[in-house]
Amino acid sequence: MKLIVNGQSHDVAAETLATLLSELDFQGGWLATALNGDVVPAKERDRCRLTEGDRIEILSPMKGG
């Protein structure tokens, strides 16, 4: 299915947000995620179903300033 992740188009097999993170090699407990503009808490990612054309934002904190 085709999704927009952090502004870029991706063809993925993932059906949930949790599996998408794994498929795209995003790891760590400090990730913040949003689906179509709505924040998705970490504990809900495995139940968060994805559909064609969804927009996902994945944010990770960075050091520096």
C-alpha positions in Angstrom: 0.0 0.0 0.0 1.1 3.6 -0.6 1.6 5.8 2.4 3.1 9.3 2.9 5.7 9.0 5.7 7.4 12.3 6.9 6.3 13.9 3.6 7.7 11.1 1.3 5.8 8.4 -0.5 6.5 4.8 0.5 5.1 1.5 -0.8 4.8 -0.8 2.3 3.3 -4.1 3.3 2.6 -2.9 6.9 -1.1 -2.9 8.0 -0.5 -1.2 11.4 1.5 1.7 12.7 3.7 -0.7 14.8 4.6 -2.9 11.9 5.3 0.2 9.7 7.8 1.4 12.3 9.5 -2.0 12.2 9.4 -2.2 8.4 11.0 1.3 8.0 13.6 0.5 10.8 12.4 3.1 13.3 13.2 1.9 16.8 13.3 3.4 20.3 11.0 4.4 23.0 11.4 8.1 22.3 9.5 8.1 19.0 6.4 10.3 18.6 3.9 9.3 15.9 0.9 10.9 14.2 -1.6 9.5 11.7 -3.4 12.0 9.5 -2.5 14.8 12.0 -3.7 12.9 15.1 -1.1 11.8 17.7 -0.9 8.0 18.2 0.4 7.0 21.6 3.0 4.2 21.7 0.6 1.8 23.4 -1.9 2.2 20.6 0.4 1.7 17.6 -0.2 -2.1 17.3 -4.0 -1.5 17.1 -3.7 1.6 14.7 -4.7 0.3 11.3 -3.4 1.9 8.2 -5.2 2.5 4.9 -4.0 3.6 1.4 -2.9 7.2 1.3 -2.6 7.8 5.1 -0.1 10.4 6.2 2.2 9.4 9.0 4.7 11.6 10.8 7.4 9.9 12.8 9.5 12.1 15.1 12.6 11.4 17.1 14.4 13.7 19.5 17.9 14.9 18.5 20.8 16.3 20.4 22.1 19.7 19.6 20.6 23.0 19.0 
